[in-house]
Amino acid sequence: MASCRYCIDASSLLKLKEDYPRKVFRKLWENVEQLIADERLVAPEEVYREIEFDDELSPWAQQHKRMFKKIDAEIWKLSQ
């Protein structure tokens, strides 16, 4: 069975930050980061621009910049 791939938007990342703070839910954030490392979680590069001024998410997004992709046919298919 093929691994699932996910496309996330800015509101989901903001909600994750608000409802599941990294200091409290470390394992959850580690799991999200593992999905990114495995190239199973991506976001359109526009999402980076939406969160780049958030005090908490901006440094995190910079560390995981590889997840932010130009929208192409593959990303579009994931968002359907």
C-alpha positions in Angstrom: 0.0 0.0 0.0 1.4 3.4 -1.0 2.0 6.0 1.7 -0.6 8.7 2.0 0.5 12.2 1.1 -1.0 15.4 2.5 -1.3 19.0 1.5 -1.8 21.5 4.3 -3.0 25.1 4.3 -2.1 28.1 6.5 -5.2 27.9 8.6 -4.4 24.3 9.6 -0.9 25.3 10.7 -2.2 28.2 12.7 -4.9 26.0 14.3 -2.2 23.4 15.1 -0.1 26.1 16.8 -3.0 27.5 18.8 -4.7 24.2 19.9 -1.6 22.0 20.2 1.4 24.2 21.4 4.7 22.7 20.6 5.9 22.9 24.2 3.0 20.7 25.4 2.5 18.4 22.3 6.1 17.7 21.3 5.4 14.2 19.9 2.6 15.6 17.7 5.0 18.2 16.2 7.7 15.5 15.8 5.2 13.4 13.9 4.3 16.4 11.6 8.0 17.0 11.1 8.6 13.4 10.2 5.9 13.6 7.6 7.7 16.6 6.1 11.0 14.8 6.2 9.4 11.8 4.4 8.0 14.3 1.8 4.5 13.2 2.8 3.3 16.6 4.0 3.6 19.6 1.7 2.0 23.0 1.4 1.9 25.5 -1.4 4.5 28.2 -1.2 1.7 30.8 -0.7 1.2 29.2 2.7 4.8 30.2 3.7 4.0 33.8 2.8 0.8 33.7 4.9 2.7 32.5 8.1 6.1 34.1 7.6 5.3 37.0 10.0 3.8 34.7 12.8 6.2 34.9 15.7 6.0 31.2 16.5 5.4 29.6 13.0 7.9 31.7 11.1 11.0 30.2 12.6 9.5 26.7 12.4 8.5 27.3 8.7 12.1 28.4 7.9 13.4 25.2 9.4 11.0 23.2 7.3 11.1 25.3 4.1 11.4 22.1 2.0 7.7 21.4 2.6 6.6 24.6 0.7 6.2 23.8 -3.0 5.2 25.7 -6.1 1.7 24.7 -7.1 2.0 22.2 -9.9 -0.1 19.3 -11.1 1.0 17.0 -8.3 0.2 19.5 -5.6 -3.1 20.4 -7.2 -4.0 16.7 -7.3 -3.2 16.3 -3.6 -5.5 19.2 -2.8 -8.5 17.6 -4.5 
